[in-house]
Amino acid sequence: MVETFFLWLAAALGAVARLGGVLQGGTPPLALALFAAGWLLGATHPDGAWRRALALGLSVPLAHAVARLTHSVLPYATPSFAIACLAVIPAALGTLVGVASRRVWTGASGDARRG
């Protein structure tokens, strides 16, 4: 149940990140938003973080696929569908950094209690 919630949360954060990228006008804000959302998800729920990284990163190409199927015009230009799939990279990196920071933080707080 919790895993499903975090997968849906990842997809929703990906959609919000894509909207932010559209409003800010480019790829760097989108990459930063995906990285930040991945970090948040990885730090709060590190178990199975790779699933959330995929859900988060693949929400961008999914939006492109839905737009193509519905013959909608996207408010931004993307040279190809393959480039949209590259959104998985900042999402995965953010998730990995989030998991690592969670481990560092819990390891450091655990040492402080023992010492």
N, C-alpha and C positions, 0 to 999 in steps of 0.2 A: 504494500500500500504506500509506504513512504517512498519507495523507489519510483513508483509510478508518478507520485506527486512531483518529485524532483525532475523527472523526465519532462513532464508538462511544463514545469517552471522553466526549464532550460529552453524549450521551444518558444515559450512566451517571451523570455528575455531576448532570444534571438530576433524575434519579430520587432521588439522594442528597439533593439540595436539597429536593425535595418531601417526602421523609421527615423531614428536619430541620424543615421548616415545619409538618408535622403534629405532631411532638414538641414544638416550641416553642409551638405554638398560634396560628398566625396568618400573615398575609401578609408583614409586614415581615421576619421571619427568612428566609422563602423568597426574597424579592426580594434581600436581602443575599447569600444563598448563591448565587443565580443570577448576581449581579453579580460576586462573587468568583471563581466558576468560569469565567465569561466572561473576566475579567481574566487568569486563569491561562492559559487556552487562547489568548487573543489575544497574550499576551506570549511564550509559548513557541513558538507556531507561527503567525506573522502572515499567511502566505500563505493566501488563501481563508478568512479568518476569518468572513466572513458565513455560510458554510455551518455552521460550528460554532455560531455564535450562533443560527441557526435550529434546529439539532438540540437545542441546550440548552434554548431557550425553548419549543419545541414538544413537549418531553418531558412537560410538565405537562398540556396538553390531550390528549395521547396517552393519558396515564394515565386521564384522565376518560373518554375514548372507550372504552377497554378495559373500564373499570368498568361503563359503561352496556351494552356488548355482552354482558358476562358476568353482568349483573344483580347486581353486587357493590355493597355499601354502602361508600362511602368514609368514612374516619374523620374527615372534615372536611366542612364545608358550603361549597358554592360556589353563588352565586346563579344563574349561567348558564355555559354552555360558552364563550361569548364572553369572559367575564371571565377564564377560565382561559387564553385565548389571549393575554392581556395579559402573560403571563410572558415573552414574547419581548422586551419592552422592557428590563427590567433585564439580561437576558442579552446583548442587542445593545449596550447602553451599556457593560457591563463588558468585552465583547470589544473595542469601539472604544478604550476607555481602555487596555486591555492592549496593543493594537497601537501606540497612541501612545506609551505608556511604553517599549515595546521600541525604537521609533525614536529616542526621546530618549536612552535609555540607550546604544544602539549608536552614535548620533551623537556623544554626549559622550565615549565611550571611544575612538572613532576620532579625535576632535580631540586628545585627550590623547596619543595615540601619535604623531601628526604633529608636535605642537608641541614 
